[in-house]
């Protein structure tokens, strides 16, 4: 089989001196690099541009990096680059303000993804004596597998409980559970005052208007009202504005007098 010879041709920093087939049947080139070194490389890699030097070019590129020596990123001060690489990025030796040593990639330092040796995150998790509604955080729950994500808290009712930081900060956990025992609804004649006084719309309501829903079969809008256990059908309309007006009229006539009479009983 005849091959198109590469002998004498230049590819990147390489000049091909000889070309032959190795024991595995692959075409291999003996090359002379511009730096003076000789090396072997697969012909396919050379002609495709994947191999451009004996390796010196790669070493040269590897040494190229932004010098961060002495620069401060959050609590970290970059001291010196290391020989380590992570995802192609230089890993820097850093000293944290707390005195600890940390090894961080230059990319994470520049982007601000890493600002400390980890002490900053630990401080953010320290919620000692902080109040969250009825709960006061006392100390980390050492018995929890997710510690220090869970904290032992004292409730205003006197009970001690364990709660996660995320639930405390989000307001999901407000007590040891005693608040669940309280009744926050005012029921009169089977009607909850808090519900009819609220303008909040259900998440699955496509209209965005309380008491108005979309009926896909007829491409229309239905207005309705439920009051004292009774369902009021207020009509079907071609547009949402008319349906909303019908619902508003029903509220004025049916709900408002009842609500005004009992508004003083609303629990806030």
C-alpha positions in Angstrom: 0.0 0.0 0.0 1.3 3.5 -0.9 1.0 6.3 1.5 1.1 10.1 0.9 4.4 10.9 2.5 4.8 13.6 5.1 8.6 13.4 5.2 10.2 16.9 5.0 6.9 18.7 5.7 6.2 21.0 8.7 3.3 20.7 11.0 3.2 23.3 13.8 6.7 23.2 15.4 7.4 19.7 14.0 9.3 18.7 10.9 8.8 15.1 9.8 12.1 13.2 9.4 10.8 9.8 8.7 7.5 7.9 8.4 6.8 4.2 9.1 4.2 1.7 10.2 4.4 0.4 13.7 3.7 -3.1 15.0 0.0 -2.3 15.5 -0.4 -1.1 11.9 -0.5 2.6 12.7 1.4 5.1 10.6 4.0 6.9 12.9 6.3 9.9 12.2 9.7 10.6 13.6 9.8 14.4 14.0 12.2 17.1 14.9 10.8 19.8 17.1 11.8 23.5 16.8 13.0 23.3 20.4 15.6 20.7 19.3 13.9 17.6 20.7 13.0 14.6 18.6 9.7 12.7 19.1 7.3 10.1 17.7 3.7 11.0 16.8 0.9 9.4 15.0 0.6 10.6 11.4 -3.1 11.2 11.8 -2.6 13.4 14.8 0.0 15.5 13.1 -1.9 16.0 9.8 -5.1 16.8 11.7 -3.3 19.4 13.8 -3.9 17.6 17.1 -0.1 17.3 17.7 1.9 20.4 17.1 5.1 19.9 19.1 7.1 17.4 21.1 5.2 18.5 24.1 7.1 21.8 24.8 4.2 23.8 23.4 1.9 22.2 25.9 4.3 22.9 28.7 4.7 26.5 27.7 0.9 27.0 27.6 0.6 25.3 30.9 2.8 27.9 32.5 0.6 30.7 31.2 -1.7 31.9 34.0 -2.8 35.2 35.6 -0.5 36.0 38.4 -2.6 36.4 41.5 0.3 36.5 44.0 -0.5 38.9 46.9 -4.0 39.6 45.7 -6.9 39.3 48.2 -10.2 37.6 47.4 -12.7 37.9 50.3 -10.8 36.4 53.3 -8.2 34.7 51.1 -4.8 36.0 50.1 -3.2 34.2 47.1 0.4 33.2 48.2 1.8 31.1 45.3 0.7 28.9 42.4 1.1 25.2 42.7 1.8 22.5 40.2 -1.8 21.2 40.7 -4.4 21.7 38.0 -8.2 21.3 38.3 -10.3 21.4 35.2 -7.4 23.1 33.5 -7.1 25.9 36.1 -4.1 26.6 38.3 -4.6 25.7 41.9 -3.3 28.5 44.3 -2.1 28.2 47.8 -3.9 30.8 49.9 -3.9 32.0 53.4 -7.2 32.8 55.1 -7.8 35.6 57.5 -8.5 33.0 60.2 -4.9 31.6 59.7 -5.8 28.4 57.8 -4.3 27.4 54.5 -6.6 26.7 51.5 -6.0 25.5 48.0 -8.3 27.2 45.5 -8.3 27.4 41.7 -7.6 30.8 40.2 -11.0 30.7 38.5 -12.9 30.3 41.7 -10.9 33.1 43.3 -11.5 35.6 40.5 -15.2 34.7 40.1 -15.7 35.1 43.9 -17.0 31.5 44.2 -14.5 30.8 47.0 -14.0 33.6 49.6 -12.6 31.7 52.6 -11.1 28.4 53.8 -14.7 27.5 54.9 -14.8 29.6 58.0 -17.2 32.1 56.4 -19.8 29.4 55.8 -19.4 28.1 59.3 -20.1 31.6 60.7 -23.2 32.0 58.5 -24.4 28.7 60.0 -23.9 30.0 63.5 -27.4 31.2 64.6 -26.8 31.1 68.4 -29.4 33.2 70.3 -31.1 34.3 67.1 -34.9 34.4 67.2 -37.2 32.8 64.5 -40.8 33.6 65.3 -41.5 31.6 68.6 -38.1 29.9 68.5 -34.7 30.9 69.8 -31.7 28.9 68.5 -29.5 27.6 71.4 -26.8 25.3 69.9 -26.2 22.8 67.1 -28.0 19.4 67.3 -25.1 17.0 67.7 -27.4 14.0 67.5 -28.5 15.0 64.0 -26.8 13.3 61.1 -27.0 16.6 59.2 -25.5 18.6 62.1 -24.8 21.6 62.1 -27.8 22.0 59.8 -30.1 21.3 62.7 -30.3 23.3 65.9 -31.7 22.8 69.3 -34.2 25.6 69.9 -36.3 26.9 72.8 -39.9 27.7 72.1 -41.8 30.5 73.8 -44.1 27.9 75.2 -41.2 26.4 77.1 -40.6 23.3 75.0 -37.2 22.3 73.5 -37.1 21.1 69.9 -34.7 20.5 66.9 -35.2 22.4 63.7 -33.1 22.8 60.5 -31.5 26.2 59.7 -33.2 26.3 56.3 -36.7 25.9 57.8 -36.0 28.4 60.5 -34.7 31.1 58.0 -37.5 30.5 55.5 -40.1 30.7 58.2 -41.4 27.2 57.6 -40.8 26.3 61.2 -42.1 28.9 63.7 -42.5 26.9 66.9 -42.1 23.5 68.5 -45.4 22.6 67.0 -47.6 24.3 69.5 -48.8 26.8 67.0 -50.5 24.0 65.0 -52.7 23.4 68.0 -54.2 26.9 67.8 -57.3 27.6 65.6 -56.7 30.5 63.3 -60.0 30.3 61.5 -63.2 32.1 62.4 -66.1 29.9 61.3 -69.7 31.4 61.2 -72.6 29.5 59.6 -70.1 27.2 57.9 -68.2 30.1 56.4 -64.6 31.0 57.2 -64.3 34.8 57.6 -60.5 34.7 56.8 -61.2 33.0 53.5 -63.9 35.3 52.2 -62.0 38.4 53.4 -58.9 37.3 51.5 -58.2 38.3 47.9 -55.7 35.5 47.4 -56.2 33.5 44.2 -55.6 29.8 44.1 -52.4 28.7 42.2 -54.3 26.7 39.7 -56.6 29.6 38.8 -55.8 30.5 35.2 -57.9 33.7 35.3 -56.0 35.4 38.1 -59.5 36.6 39.4 -61.0 35.0 42.5 -64.2 33.1 41.6 -63.5 33.1 37.9 -62.4 30.0 36.0 -61.8 29.1 32.4 -64.0 26.5 30.7 -62.0 25.1 27.7 -64.9 23.2 26.0 -66.8 26.3 25.2 -63.8 28.7 25.4 -65.5 30.8 28.0 -65.2 32.1 31.5 -67.4 30.9 34.4 -68.1 33.1 37.4 -69.2 31.5 40.6 -69.4 32.0 44.4 -69.5 29.6 47.3 -71.0 31.1 50.5 -72.3 29.5 53.6 -72.0 26.1 52.0 -74.1 27.1 49.0 -72.8 27.3 45.4 -73.9 30.3 43.3 -73.5 30.0 39.5 -73.1 33.5 38.2 -73.0 32.8 34.5 -70.8 32.0 31.5 -69.1 34.8 29.6 -67.1 35.3 26.5 -64.4 37.4 28.1 -62.8 37.5 31.5 -63.7 41.1 32.3 -67.5 40.3 32.2 -67.0 37.3 34.4 -65.0 39.3 36.9 -67.7 42.0 37.0 -70.3 39.4 37.7 -68.3 37.9 40.6 -67.7 41.4 42.0 -71.4 42.2 42.0 -72.2 39.0 43.8 -69.6 39.8 46.4 -71.1 43.2 46.9 -74.6 41.9 47.3 -74.1 38.6 49.2 -70.7 38.6 50.9 -70.0 42.2 51.8 -72.9 42.7 54.3 -72.0 39.5 56.1 -68.3 40.4 56.2 -68.9 43.9 57.5 -71.2 42.6 60.2 -68.6 40.1 61.5 -65.3 41.8 60.5 -64.5 42.5 64.2 -64.2 38.7 64.7 -61.4 38.2 62.2 -58.3 36.7 63.6 -55.0 38.3 62.4 
